[in-house]
Amino acid sequence: MTRRSHRALSLGAIFAVPVVLFVLSLVGLVAALLGDGAWDGIGSTLLATTVAAVAWARLFRSRS
């Protein structure tokens, strides 16, 4: 059994991905609600990034 070393992470390193996902989701919501046509596609694509990130984390990321 090997132990992984725990290194201290900065606050920016901890919250970088959640902040990016928040911004993408917020822009996607605003684009989908306020725009028509191509904006709906852009909004749904940006909203799908959060779903894709969660699916990737659950399926392909090992927690050992």
N, C-alpha and C positions, 0 to 999 in steps of 0.2 A: 504494500500500500504506500503510495507516494503522496506527499503533502504538497499542495500548491502554495507557493509563497503569496502572501497577501500584501500587495503594495498599496500605499495610500493614493487615492485618486483625488484629484482636485474637484471642486464644486462644478466647474465647467465641464469636466470630463464625465461627471455623473449625469448631468442634466442636458448635455448637448443633443442627444438623439430625441428625447422627449420634447424638447423645445422645437426642434426642426419638424417633428411630426405634428405638433400643435399648430405651428405656423402654416404648414401645408394644408392641414384640415380646415383652418380658419379661412384661408384664401380660397380653398375649394368650396366651402359653404357659401361664402359671399359671391363668388363667381357663379355658382349654380342658382342662387336665389335672385340675383340682380340681372343676370345676363340671359340672352336667348341664343339659340343656334350653337355656334362653336363654344360659347361660354359654358353651356351645359356639359359638353364633352370634357372641357378643361376642368370644370368643377368636379365631375365624377371621377376623372383620372386622379386628381389631387386627393380626393377623399379615399380612393382605393389604395393609395400609398400606405395609409395607416393600417388598413386591413392586411395588405401584403406584408408589412413589417411584423405584425403580430403573428401571422401565419408562418412566416420564415422563422421567427424566434421559437415558436412552439414545435415546428416540425424538424428543423435542421440544426438547431443549436443544442449541443449536448451540455447537460448540467451534471458533470461528474465530480 
